[in-house]
Amino acid sequence: MEIIHHGARDGVTGSCHQLRMDDRHSLLIDCGLFQGAEVSAGAAGADRLQIDFDITGIRALIATHVHIDHVGRIPYLLAAGFKGPILCSEPSARLLPIVLEDAFKLGVSRDQHKVERYLALIRQRIIALPYSSWFSLHESPDLSARIRLQRAGHIIGSAYVEVDLHYPQRGERRRALFSGDLGAPYAPLLRAPKPPYGADVVVLESTYGDRNHDDRRLRRQRLQTVIEKALADQGSVLIPAFSIGRTQELLYELEDIIFRARRGRPGADAGWQALPIILDSPLASRFTEAYRELQPFWDAEAQQRLRKGRNPLAFEQLLTIDSHDDHTRMVRHLTQSGRPAVVIAGGGMCSGGRIVNYLKAMLGDPRHNVLFVGYQAKGTPGESIQRFGPRGGYVELDGERIDIRAGIESIGGYSAHADQRGLVNFITRMRHWPGEIRLVHGEASAKEQLRQALQSEYARKGTKASIHIP
């Protein structure tokens, strides 16, 4: 058994890992797009799209979840000649064609006939797997291989992957585990993940391996505080959000804030009752609709709200912007009118999408606030705004220098990734601790600090392991 990392080894994007089960059979776990500074890390941007490894013998691709940095290179994998199935959870099977349609239009072609042919091919390849059930991949006298997906709590449909390998002629068994992206506890809408029984080797993400998040149970109050500041300033709150996961969590939380405000004392909720919540991202709107259709996968709290007649993802004050003309008019209206609003716009790292137009129009006005609720990769405009905005700095958007005068806020508790505590717990709550842990999907400092934290836990238990950074 051998593990080769084709992405997310030197950074946090481009996840792609190959598990060689023997000299003739392999699995590919994720095939994601590089983003931010990693697009040109050691190669030209176009080169980072290509499949630069031999795909001979790869029996299947397993998609841990549908974020673009985990599935965005699938079109290039197919173009390279990959013929196998794409295995994923049942919710991911619903979402993956939406993601890949958008990626195809952006990177390959907008010709509708080509798009439809491509999507038909994708749907033919997808095999939807239920959680917690073993799926047989290969059976021969030399090798028996099966996989199981377990809830990862990152976004709806996210999974970590257990791969059981049995070599009958050698009487040897091995279990490899790929974490994908693990979620933090108390995530809205998502059922909590359960730690695995154990594994021999774990490929573990480390995005936030160097820090712990704010308490997620307090984040709704922090979100409410930021918005109330904007109400007092007669400005808007701009939230750059990823289309999948973060957007739906924010809508869920905002609905709850409005619901609680309306049940408060007379007059206390006047501002909230008139406050529009604007979702300005056609892609996020499609995913939000899909999330509604995936209600059977929601957690118990969300199910209870539905039974009480509440609509966490389709409430009265939610305004969806679809057309580009409507988007342009909304940017102009909020800029000129000074009417308070909460705007959730596509482009989580501010490197593209409709959020850029809002930022260009509003970053220079101190009435407004920008709220970051997710990781900002190095080299992205979002990271520059987050770092230099509080110091009165500037950012370049579409080649234009914009002085940052708007308020800049970050709420760590909204991260969809587990923090250091969560990552360590994922390992230490196993009954059978792995003898090898490979840390990927993180900056160098995050991986190193997570490695030290894990080593401390192993030392406390009196157990040895190889915990290393590939």
Buried (B, 14 or more C-beta within 10 A) or exposed (E): BEBBBBBBBBBBBBBBBBBBBBEEBBBBBBBBBBBBBBBBBEBEEEEBBEBEBEBEBBBBBBBBBBBBBBBBBBBBBBEBEBEBBBBBBBBBBBBBBBBBBBBBBEEBEEEEEEBEEBBEEBEEBBEBBEBEEEBEBBEEEBBBBBBBBBBBBBBBBBBBBBBBBBBEEEEEEBBBBBBBBBBBBBBBBBBEBEBBEBBBBBBBBBBBBBBEBBEBEEBBEBBBEBBBBBBEBEBBBBBBBBBBBBBBBBBBBBBBBBBEBEEEEEEEBEBBEEBBBBBBBBBBBBBBBBBBEBEEBBBEEBEEBBEEEBEBBEBEBBBBBEEEEEBEEBBEEBBEEBEBBBBBBBBBBBBBBBBBBBBBBBBBBEBBBBBBBBBBBBBBBBBBBBBBBEEEEBBEBEEEEBEBBBBBBBBBBBBBBBBBBBBBBBBBEBEEBBBBBBBBBBBEEBBBBBBEBBBEBBEEEEEEBEBEBB
